[in-house]
Amino acid sequence: MKEKISALRENFRARLSAAQTPEQLEEVRVSFLGKKGPVSDLMAELRNVEGEQKARLGQLINEAKAEFAKAITAAGETLRQKALEAQIAHAKPFNPTLPAHLNCGSFHPITLIQREVESIFASMGFTVEDYPEVVDDYHCFEALNIPKHHPARDMQDTYYLDNGQLLKTHTSAAQNHIMRKYGAPLRAIFPGRCFRNEATDACHENTFFQMEGIMIDEDISISNLIYFMKKMLSEVFRRDIRVRLRPGFFPFVEPGFELDISCLICGGDGCPSCKNSGWLELCPCGMIHPNVLKAGGIDTDKYTGFAFGLGLTRLAMMKYGIGDIRDFNAGQLKSLSQFESR
Ligand code: DAH
């Protein structure tokens, strides 16, 4: 049996030195130390040996077993080291003078236009306010002079939640809260994501962005509204933009208007983009209805104000020449990566 053990050791060393890959090494481990391997066989044979010899041979077998395990671990380590060295040898030389990897994503066009409009209004003394996307009926409708069962509610198909709240259908929903928060005089803009339950096509989305603005002070008139809108739009489009107002109905303003801008393509001469009218519809607005001011706790004998609900998504489409509104939420990295990254 003693000879058998030394033969096994020799055999093991030969097989171990032939193993060149982790897989081959594993084979050696299984074939020598596995349950059906020669070490287990020797242990079984040992049962037939008696007395002192049993102890001596048992020790020899255990020593061989320990030697095998240790050698396999060491060989594994050597193989790993060799693989690492080979990897390093084949790697491209490291050049510390190369510029850092700058592939760092880009801003969404809505973020860009939102920041731009915010900074223009901020420079004219407007604060920028945030408001939740889940709102209650009072703020979205009631406080805006849209009482229950008023036909104006049919204008917007609303996503109602089980708890009676709703996803805000327009940024006007924040007007009451902001009037109550600051009182008059007041200049604020509040951008936000809006939701309407409607079928989508190139011009309609169920999720889009608006930028609402209100200004309340003594003697505020329509000419103030025109001045601020013209100024903001001329800065956004980096050219002089002409605006015009047409009558429009919204329960929370009186009078209410649709604000059009001179066509960006033809400059007002008429082209297919503006259906030959020379004008593009951009932003509903008006003088804040006294009921809305009252609901906001504003003294209507002293103060008046204007409000506008700029379609931020629409503005981004115009500024960046994006033809399909669905592109904004489509996660198309190729088109998004064209926008500024810093
Ligand atoms: N909230 C209106 C909508 O989304 C838009 C609007 C119209 C906002 C007139 C205003 C306004 O502030 O004065 O349909």
Residues whose N, C-alpha, C, O or C-beta is under 5 A from the ligand:
A	BS01	DAH	T169 H170 S172 F250 V253 P284 C285 G286 A307 F308 G309
